[in-house]
């Protein structure tokens, strides 16, 4: 009987040690995933800077003026496009992106210096997408013609 009691006590001690947390075993921070939080239609309407889609974004077309620059941005990993506008000075602006009948836009007051992007639009490619911005009463648009062939790759 004493052998069983001794065995039971040893098992209880082993279980307590295994289940107890040790101070030197603090959780290790995991790196942020490079995988997009969204892809395609699940990104529709989201802002690019709130996701990882902006990390691999490419400027596919742009137009500039003395007061602003409008860029068509495309994320291959998320398969999304959006408009980005950079203004010189404090100007109210509306930023939009369009592909066919799909249009998404965002408006920013003059005192909001951080608002630069339209929401993301789910697209298969940047061809046929138009990025626009209205800044100080002027509208500027840039985009890739849907009928134009892709540029040759060297």
N, C-alpha and C positions, 0 to 999 in steps of 0.2 A: 504494500500500500504506500509506503514511503517513496518507492521508486516512481509511482504514478504521480504523487504529489510533487515530487522534485521535477519530473518531466513537464507537468502542467505549469509550474512556476517558471521554468526556463522558457517555455513557449510564450507565456504572457510577457516576459521581459523582452524577448526577441520581437514580438509584435509591437510593443510600446516603442522600442528603439526604431523599428522600421517606419512606423507611422508618425513619429515625432519630427517636426521640422528642425533643421539645424540652422543656426544663425549664419554659418558660412556658406549656405546653399541658397542664397537669395536668387530670385528669378533673373535670368539673363534677358536683356532687352533684345528683341528680334528686329532685324532690319525691316524697313518698310518694303513691301512687295513692289516689284517693278511691273507687275501685272496690272492692267487697267482695272479700276473698280467697275467700269461699265464697258460695254462694247456695242457698237451699232445702235439699234433702236433703244437700248436701255440708257444710252447717253443723251438721247433726244431731250433738249430743253435744259440740260445741266450746263453750268458754267465751267469752262475748261480749267480754270485755275483752282477749282474745288476738286479736281480729279487729277490723275496722273497723265491724262491725255495731252496736256501741254508739254510734257517732257520730250516727246519725240515729234512734236509739231514742226511742220515745214511751212515756210512762206511760199505759196505757189503763185501768187500774183500780188502786185502792189501798185498803188498810185499815191503820189505825194503832192502837196501844195505847201505854200509858205506857212500855213497855219496848222496843218495836220498831215498824217500819213495813214492810209487805209491799207490793210493787208488781208488777204485771204489765207487763212491758216488751215492746215490739214494734218490730222493725226492718223498715220497708217495703222497703228496698233488698235486704236479705238474705232477707226473708220468713221470719223466725224470731221466736219468743217465748221469754221466760224469766222466771224469778222473781228479784226482787232484794229482799233484806232488809237493813234498817239496824237495828242493835241499839244500845241505850244501855247501855253496860257490857260486861263480859267474860262473855258467855254462849255456851255451846255451841249450835249450831243446825244444822238440816237444812233445805235449801232445795229445793223441787221445783216442776216445771211439768208440767201434764197436759192432753192433748187427746185425748178418747176413751180408747182403750186405751194410748196412748203416754204413758209417765211417765219423766221423767229427774230425778235428784236428786243433790245433793252435800251432804256433811256437813263441818262445820268445828268444830274444838275451840275451847274458850273463849279460848285464847291466840292464836288466829289472827284478828287484827283486819282482815285484808284480804279474807277470803272472804265475799262478799256475794251471789254469783249462782249460780243453777242452771245446768246446761248448757243450750244452746239447743235448741229443738224446732222442726223444720221445719213451718211451717203456712202455709196460704194467706192467712189473716187472723187477727186476734186473737179473733174471735168463737168461743166454745166452748172457750176456753183458760182454765185455772185455775192461778193461782200460789199456792203455799202455803209456809209456813215453820213449823217447830216450834222454838220458843225457850223455854228454861226449862220444858219440859214442857207448854207450851200450843201448840195448833195454830191458826193463822190462815190463812184463804184468801180470795182475791179473784179476780174474773174477769168475763168478759163472757158473758152467757147466749147460747147458740148460737141460740135461738129468737127472741130480741129483735131488732127491726129496728134498723138503724144510726140514730143520732141525725141529725136533719135538719141540713144545712149552711146557714148563713145567707149 
